[in-house]
């Protein structure tokens, strides 16, 4: 992982231009939660930089990033917009996420869904490796889950309004 100074000195992002550790911390803390997530993930910075229970306003697009995991402290993440995590190498997602918009996780090797996942839009979860669905899953729009390894007799979670198995 890169240190703050390596990150800044390499000029990887124009939103944070600083020299001292104090200036770097101040610059990072002035970023929106959306920018903080993108900076940490895209530059493999320590997870501890992200505050717990982040609230992101707007779309968070982390598709095609070859991600194998998400930062540990994204438990409790709220995204007020679309979250796109498609075509990565994710096997799990953080618990207690609320997505006020669409959630797209197409083409990952997800083998399970997190506890307490709420999606107010559509949930596109095709072509993963799901074998079960959590009972507490809530999807207000359509839940597309074809191309997984779900058993034919699986019950639709009560919080899922519409489901498309294929």
C-alpha positions as CSV (number, residue, x, y, z in Angstrom):
1,X,0.0,0.0,0.0
2,X,1.1,3.5,-0.7
3,X,1.7,6.1,2.0
4,X,0.0,9.5,1.8
5,X,3.1,11.1,0.6
6,X,3.8,8.5,-2.1
7,X,0.2,9.0,-3.3
8,X,0.4,12.7,-3.5
9,X,4.0,12.9,-4.8
10,X,3.1,10.6,-7.7
11,X,0.4,13.1,-8.7
12,X,-2.3,10.4,-8.9
13,X,-5.2,12.8,-8.3
14,X,-5.5,16.5,-8.9
15,X,-8.0,17.0,-6.1
16,X,-5.3,16.6,-3.4
17,X,-2.2,18.7,-3.8
18,X,-0.2,19.0,-0.6
19,X,3.3,18.6,0.8
20,X,3.1,18.0,4.6
21,X,1.3,15.1,6.3
22,X,-1.0,17.7,7.9
23,X,-1.9,19.3,4.5
24,X,-2.4,15.8,3.0
25,X,-4.8,14.8,5.9
26,X,-6.6,18.1,5.6
27,X,-7.0,17.7,1.8
28,X,-8.2,14.1,2.2
29,X,-10.7,15.1,4.8
30,X,-12.1,17.8,2.6
31,X,-13.0,15.3,-0.1
32,X,-16.6,14.1,-0.4
33,X,-17.3,10.5,0.8
34,X,-17.6,9.5,-2.9
35,X,-14.1,10.9,-3.7
36,X,-12.7,9.3,-0.5
37,X,-13.9,5.8,-1.6
38,X,-12.5,6.2,-5.1
39,X,-9.2,7.5,-3.9
40,X,-8.7,4.7,-1.4
41,X,-9.8,1.9,-3.8
42,X,-8.2,3.2,-6.9
43,X,-4.9,3.8,-5.2
44,X,-4.8,0.9,-2.7
45,X,-4.6,3.2,0.3
46,X,-5.2,1.9,3.8
47,X,-8.9,1.1,4.5
48,X,-8.6,3.0,7.8
49,X,-8.8,6.3,5.9
50,X,-12.5,5.8,5.3
51,X,-14.9,6.7,8.1
52,X,-17.5,4.2,9.2
53,X,-21.1,4.5,7.9
54,X,-20.2,6.5,4.8
55,X,-23.0,8.2,2.9
56,X,-22.2,8.7,-0.8
57,X,-24.3,11.1,-2.8
58,X,-24.4,10.3,-6.5
59,X,-23.3,7.4,-8.6
60,X,-20.3,5.3,-7.4
61,X,-18.9,3.4,-10.4
62,X,-16.2,0.9,-9.5
63,X,-16.8,-1.5,-12.4
64,X,-14.0,-3.1,-14.3
65,X,-11.4,-2.3,-11.6
66,X,-10.2,-5.9,-11.0
67,X,-11.3,-5.5,-7.3
68,X,-11.0,-8.7,-5.2
69,X,-12.5,-7.1,-2.1
70,X,-13.9,-3.8,-0.8
71,X,-12.5,-1.9,2.1
72,X,-13.5,-3.5,5.5
73,X,-15.0,-0.3,6.8
74,X,-17.7,0.0,4.1
75,X,-20.0,-2.0,6.5
76,X,-23.0,0.4,6.8
77,X,-22.4,2.1,3.5
78,X,-25.3,4.2,2.1
79,X,-25.2,5.2,-1.6
80,X,-27.8,7.8,-2.7
81,X,-27.5,6.8,-6.3
82,X,-26.4,3.9,-8.4
83,X,-23.6,1.6,-7.2
84,X,-21.9,-0.3,-10.0
85,X,-19.4,-3.0,-9.0
86,X,-19.8,-5.1,-12.1
87,X,-17.0,-7.1,-13.8
88,X,-14.6,-7.4,-10.8
89,X,-13.5,-10.4,-8.8
90,X,-15.6,-9.8,-5.7
91,X,-16.6,-12.8,-3.7
92,X,-18.5,-10.8,-1.0
93,X,-20.0,-7.4,-0.3
94,X,-20.1,-5.5,3.0
95,X,-23.0,-6.0,5.4
96,X,-25.6,-3.4,6.2
97,X,-25.5,-1.6,2.9
98,X,-28.3,0.7,1.7
99,X,-28.4,1.6,-2.0
100,X,-31.0,4.3,-2.8
101,X,-30.8,3.5,-6.5
102,X,-29.7,0.6,-8.6
103,X,-27.1,-1.9,-7.5
104,X,-25.1,-3.6,-10.3
105,X,-22.8,-6.6,-9.5
106,X,-22.9,-8.5,-12.8
107,X,-20.0,-10.8,-13.6
108,X,-18.3,-11.3,-10.2
109,X,-17.7,-14.6,-8.5
110,X,-20.0,-13.5,-5.6
111,X,-20.9,-16.7,-3.7
112,X,-23.2,-14.9,-1.2
113,X,-25.0,-11.7,-0.6
114,X,-24.5,-9.6,2.6
115,X,-26.8,-9.3,5.6
116,X,-29.2,-6.4,5.7
117,X,-28.8,-5.3,2.1
118,X,-31.5,-2.8,1.0
119,X,-31.8,-1.7,-2.7
120,X,-34.5,0.8,-3.5
121,X,-34.0,0.5,-7.2
122,X,-33.2,-2.6,-9.4
123,X,-30.6,-5.1,-8.3
124,X,-28.7,-6.7,-11.2
125,X,-26.8,-9.7,-9.9
126,X,-26.5,-12.0,-12.9
127,X,-23.6,-14.3,-13.7
128,X,-22.2,-14.7,-10.2
129,X,-21.9,-17.9,-8.1
130,X,-24.8,-17.4,-5.7
131,X,-26.1,-20.6,-4.1
132,X,-28.6,-18.9,-1.7
133,X,-30.3,-15.6,-0.9
134,X,-30.4,-14.0,2.5
135,X,-33.9,-13.9,4.1
136,X,-33.5,-10.2,5.0
137,X,-32.7,-9.0,1.4
138,X,-34.9,-6.0,0.4
139,X,-35.2,-5.0,-3.3
140,X,-37.9,-2.5,-4.2
141,X,-37.4,-2.7,-8.0
142,X,-36.5,-5.9,-10.0
143,X,-34.0,-8.4,-8.8
144,X,-32.2,-10.0,-11.7
145,X,-30.3,-13.1,-10.6
146,X,-30.0,-15.4,-13.6
147,X,-26.7,-17.1,-14.4
148,X,-26.0,-18.1,-10.7
149,X,-26.0,-21.4,-9.0
150,X,-29.3,-21.0,-7.1
151,X,-31.3,-24.1,-6.6
152,X,-34.5,-24.4,-8.6
153,X,-36.7,-24.6,-5.4
154,X,-35.3,-21.5,-3.7
155,X,-37.8,-19.2,-2.1
156,X,-38.0,-15.5,-3.0
157,X,-37.0,-13.4,0.1
158,X,-40.1,-11.6,1.4
159,X,-38.5,-8.2,1.0
160,X,-38.0,-8.8,-2.8
161,X,-40.9,-7.4,-4.8
162,X,-40.1,-8.7,-8.3
163,X,-37.6,-11.4,-9.2
164,X,-36.3,-12.6,-12.5
165,X,-34.5,-16.0,-12.3
166,X,-33.2,-16.1,-15.8
